[in-house]
Amino acid sequence: MAKVELKQPVVEEISNLLKEAKSAVIVDYRGLTVEQDTELRKQLREAGVNYKVYKNTMINFAIQGTEFEPLKANLEGPTALATSATDETAPARIMNEFSKKADKLQLKAGVVEGSYYDEAGIKLIATIPSREELLGKLLGSMQSPIANFARVISQIAESKAE
């Protein structure tokens, strides 16, 4: 069997992940212990993020002609790819939080909704809360004035009843 036939399924796997992905982050995982890597993979899996180590050449072939092509400049050394089809900020957020505990994990770059971000940009994206958190904050800020108004009306009704 030719080498191309062995590599083609890997390139297709990456391509399929990227077709569905809203975001992708690449990291240098060199130096992580087995325990750290296991913990990181668990956190990513719970958030619905796909995480896998691929050869740079395979990623390079898969990103050609896609919105993820700018990542090509950062494909040096050991590379792991994290993608999410549901939460745009999840890969960046989880990787950034984990890199604070495991200083060996280094964010390289990422693409979020078609926009390329370098390491500093990805760290900035990581500070954006998830969609659910943002909706919760919005609902809370909308609910607070209504609750205060209802409390005032209730107090007025109670004072007039007395």
C-alpha positions as CSV (number, residue, x, y, z in Angstrom):
1,M,0.0,0.0,0.0
2,A,1.3,3.4,-0.9
3,K,2.0,6.1,1.7
4,V,-0.6,8.4,0.2
5,E,-3.3,5.7,0.8
6,L,-2.4,5.6,4.4
7,K,-2.4,9.3,4.9
8,Q,-5.6,10.1,3.0
9,P,-8.0,8.9,5.8
10,V,-6.2,11.1,8.3
11,V,-6.5,14.2,6.0
12,E,-10.2,13.4,5.5
13,E,-10.7,13.1,9.2
14,I,-9.2,16.5,9.8
15,S,-11.1,18.0,6.9
16,N,-14.4,16.6,8.3
17,L,-13.7,18.0,11.7
18,L,-12.9,21.4,10.2
19,K,-16.0,21.5,8.0
20,E,-18.2,21.3,11.1
21,A,-16.0,23.5,13.3
22,K,-16.9,27.0,14.3
23,S,-13.4,27.4,15.8
24,A,-10.0,25.6,15.9
25,V,-7.1,26.2,18.2
26,I,-3.6,24.6,17.8
27,V,-1.3,24.1,20.7
28,D,2.2,22.8,21.5
29,Y,1.6,20.1,24.1
30,R,5.3,19.2,24.6
31,G,6.2,18.6,28.2
32,L,2.7,17.7,29.5
33,T,2.6,14.7,31.9
34,V,0.3,11.9,31.2
35,E,-1.9,13.0,34.1
36,Q,-2.1,16.5,32.8
37,D,-2.9,15.3,29.3
38,T,-5.6,13.0,30.6
39,E,-7.2,15.8,32.6
40,L,-7.1,18.2,29.6
41,R,-8.7,15.7,27.3
42,K,-11.4,15.1,29.9
43,Q,-12.2,18.8,30.2
44,L,-12.3,19.2,26.4
45,R,-14.5,16.1,26.0
46,E,-17.0,17.4,28.6
47,A,-17.2,20.7,26.7
48,G,-17.8,18.9,23.4
49,V,-14.4,19.9,21.9
50,N,-12.5,17.5,19.7
51,Y,-8.8,17.3,20.6
52,K,-6.2,15.2,18.8
53,V,-2.5,15.3,17.9
54,Y,-1.9,15.3,14.2
55,K,1.2,15.6,12.0
56,N,1.7,19.1,10.8
57,T,1.8,17.9,7.1
58,M,-1.6,16.3,7.6
59,I,-3.1,19.4,9.1
60,N,-1.5,21.4,6.3
61,F,-3.1,19.3,3.6
62,A,-6.5,19.5,5.3
63,I,-6.6,23.3,5.8
64,Q,-5.7,24.1,2.2
65,G,-8.4,26.2,0.7
66,T,-10.4,26.6,3.9
67,E,-10.9,29.5,6.4
68,F,-8.4,27.7,8.6
69,E,-5.5,28.1,6.1
70,P,-3.9,31.0,8.1
71,L,-2.9,28.4,10.7
72,K,-0.3,27.1,8.3
73,A,2.2,29.7,9.6
74,N,2.1,28.1,13.1
75,L,2.5,24.5,12.1
76,E,5.9,23.9,13.6
77,G,6.9,21.4,16.3
78,P,4.4,19.1,18.0
79,T,0.9,20.2,17.3
80,A,-2.5,19.3,18.8
81,L,-5.7,20.5,17.2
82,A,-8.8,21.4,19.2
83,T,-12.1,22.1,17.3
84,S,-15.6,22.9,18.4
85,A,-18.7,22.7,16.3
86,T,-21.0,24.2,19.1
87,D,-19.2,26.7,21.2
88,E,-16.8,29.1,19.4
89,T,-14.8,30.1,22.4
90,A,-14.6,26.7,24.2
91,P,-11.3,25.4,22.8
92,A,-9.5,28.7,23.5
93,R,-11.1,29.1,26.9
94,I,-10.3,25.6,28.1
95,M,-6.8,25.5,26.7
96,N,-6.0,29.0,28.2
97,E,-7.3,28.0,31.6
98,F,-5.4,24.7,31.5
99,S,-2.2,26.5,30.4
100,K,-2.3,28.4,33.7
101,K,-2.0,25.2,35.6
102,A,0.3,23.4,33.1
103,D,2.8,26.0,31.9
104,K,4.2,23.6,29.3
105,L,1.0,23.8,27.3
106,Q,1.5,26.7,24.8
107,L,-1.3,28.1,22.6
108,K,0.0,28.7,19.1
109,A,-2.9,30.2,17.2
110,G,-6.5,29.7,16.2
111,V,-9.4,30.6,13.9
112,V,-12.7,31.6,15.4
113,E,-15.6,32.0,13.0
114,G,-13.3,32.6,10.1
115,S,-11.0,35.1,11.7
116,Y,-7.4,34.2,12.4
117,Y,-5.9,35.0,15.8
118,D,-2.3,34.6,17.0
119,E,-1.4,33.5,20.5
120,A,-2.2,36.8,22.1
121,G,-5.5,37.0,20.2
122,I,-6.5,33.5,21.3
123,K,-5.8,34.4,24.9
124,L,-8.1,37.4,24.4
125,I,-10.8,35.2,22.9
126,A,-10.5,32.9,25.9
127,T,-11.7,35.7,28.1
128,I,-15.1,35.8,26.3
129,P,-17.7,33.8,28.3
130,S,-19.6,31.0,26.7
131,R,-22.9,31.7,25.0
132,E,-24.9,30.2,27.9
133,E,-23.1,32.5,30.4
134,L,-23.8,35.5,28.3
135,L,-27.4,34.6,27.9
136,G,-27.7,34.1,31.7
137,K,-26.2,37.5,32.3
138,L,-28.5,39.1,29.8
139,L,-31.5,37.4,31.4
140,G,-30.4,38.4,34.9
141,S,-29.9,42.1,33.9
142,M,-33.4,42.1,32.2
143,Q,-35.0,40.3,35.2
144,S,-33.5,42.6,37.9
145,P,-35.5,45.8,37.0
146,I,-38.7,43.9,36.6
147,A,-38.3,42.2,40.0
148,N,-37.5,45.6,41.6
149,F,-40.6,47.2,40.0
150,A,-42.7,44.3,41.2
151,R,-41.3,44.7,44.8
152,V,-42.1,48.4,44.8
153,I,-45.7,47.9,43.5
154,S,-46.2,45.2,46.2
155,Q,-45.0,47.6,48.9
156,I,-47.3,50.3,47.7
157,A,-50.2,47.9,47.7
158,E,-49.4,46.8,51.2
159,S,-49.1,50.4,52.5
160,K,-52.5,51.3,51.0
161,A,-54.1,48.2,52.4
162,E,-53.0,49.2,55.9
